[in-house]
Amino acid sequence: MTTSTEGSRLNPLHHRPGDPTYAARHRLPDAGMDPLTAFHSVRDETMLDGNARLNLATFVTTWMEEEASELYREAFDKNMIDKDEYPQTAAIEQRCQHIIADLWHAPDPDTAPATSTVGSSEACMLAGIALKRRWQQRRTDTGKDTSRPNLVMSSAVQVCWEKFCNYFEVEPRFVPVSEEHPVLDGSALDAVVDEHTIGVVGILGVTYTGAYEPIAEIAAALDAIERERGLDIPIHVDAASGGMIAPFLQPELEWDFRLARVASINTSGHKYGLVYPGLGWVVWRDAAALPESMVFRVSYLGGDTPTLALNFSRPGAQVLLQFFLFLRLGREGYTAVQGESQRVALHLSSAIGDMPAFALVSDGSTIPVFAWRLRPGHTKNWTLYDLSDRLRMRGWLVPAYPMPDDLAELTVQRIVVRNGLTIELADSLLDAIREETAYLDALTSPLPHPTAHPAFSH
Ligand SMILES: *Cc1c(COP(=O)(O)O)cnc(C)c1O
């Protein structure tokens, strides 16, 4: 337990004349200290954080080139909302939006409404509000009540959708994932949608397994529902990770604005967009998909420019880093970087799938993310949580967690391959998994479970 009276002794090596020897941690200190002492004090403490290179739990970028760091250092004072003061940063944001709208086949990428955000969560909130507003407008126009809106999605959605429903008062309608239907595939939609449904969320890259939900099948199911029941229900695609993978690794897959029913799409610039946190993007198909009432005008070069966002001030540097990467990599470079991550993911998944203790749940052929389970009947002496703990002792963060709802009895373990996890590192991880699995398999009775699991959330 930490308390407000707790503090840290400062390292005497860093101590300078006049500095305190002790720093409070939970209350503002009365006096300050030398900047170098403060710097060392904070840096020493963060050394206890894990090694980002060995963190196979996160989707978020942990390494960029030196040129990107230099650009970042020069731009960390820029506020994205100050379009008038930083017109070039604003212009670069718009270019990025057009590039992304084009990658996702918007009918007119130069006019498709879009914005950068702090991440996919904010992007999803904005997209969800747009769905709700459009539904309210349609209902009001036809003299119907606007109470009890609902949003339909898989029970394996990322937590940001639960937040959206909670904060913006929309009933979440979860379609449970099951052994027969591991992702939302359209089969259950007819039973869950009704005239109060503001939209259906499809996920391109489910966080639990990396799976792609078949957006075209979901769209086809909704087309049939429109024909039979007259309900015209739009789709939002949560492509937080897949939005920057599919255009390069699965260009033939139709999941985006090529499907007429897709109204909006989000992605995380800081996941496979390859930018440091926090950056997200959301694009709407066209002006009709984004209610004008959500748009605010800010002054820009004497005129006014439309903005929509939950926050006002926000760093602009990440937007510049995204444009840097678009220039630096181009389509070929993104394809090469994502393709290499995928090769590493497939290398790891085929080796893990070959180990007698495990069965693959997915293999990394969608986004470079895959999950596995204990092979049924393999052991009663240990679980994937134990393997996760043992790998953590060696520095590797490889989370284990339960699947959602109807599959909650099933524990899986997942690896997210990001740029920088080389084949050599992957091979040493495989050695660690083999050795720790052999150790656990040598147990003659079940391990006690004193710690609470899981320690991971989506
Ligand atoms: C990561 C993720 C989110 C949340 O994105 P942030 O950028 O972290 O806010 C939403 N949906 C999915 C599918 C994700 O993978």
PDBQT file of the ligand as one rigid body, heavy atoms in Angstrom, charges set to zero:
ROOT
HETATM    1  C1  LIG A 501      -6.646  -1.065 -29.321  1.00  0.00    +0.000 C 
HETATM    2  C2  LIG A 501      -8.029  -1.167 -29.777  1.00  0.00    +0.000 A 
HETATM    3  C3  LIG A 501      -8.960  -0.164 -29.465  1.00  0.00    +0.000 A 
HETATM    4  C4  LIG A 501      -8.594   1.026 -28.619  1.00  0.00    +0.000 C 
HETATM    5  O1  LIG A 501      -7.617   1.760 -29.286  1.00  0.00    +0.000 OA
HETATM    6  P1  LIG A 501      -6.724   2.900 -28.568  1.00  0.00    +0.000 P 
HETATM    7  O2  LIG A 501      -5.998   3.481 -29.734  1.00  0.00    +0.000 OA
HETATM    8  O3  LIG A 501      -5.845   2.189 -27.602  1.00  0.00    +0.000 OA
HETATM    9  O4  LIG A 501      -7.653   3.872 -27.914  1.00  0.00    +0.000 OA
HETATM   10  C5  LIG A 501     -10.232  -0.293 -29.956  1.00  0.00    +0.000 A 
HETATM   11  N1  LIG A 501     -10.594  -1.356 -30.689  1.00  0.00    +0.000 NA
HETATM   12  C6  LIG A 501      -9.729  -2.350 -31.013  1.00  0.00    +0.000 A 
HETATM   13  C7  LIG A 501     -10.195  -3.485 -31.866  1.00  0.00    +0.000 C 
HETATM   14  C8  LIG A 501      -8.420  -2.284 -30.562  1.00  0.00    +0.000 A 
HETATM   15  O5  LIG A 501      -7.553  -3.264 -30.880  1.00  0.00    +0.000 OA
ENDROOT
TORSDOF 0
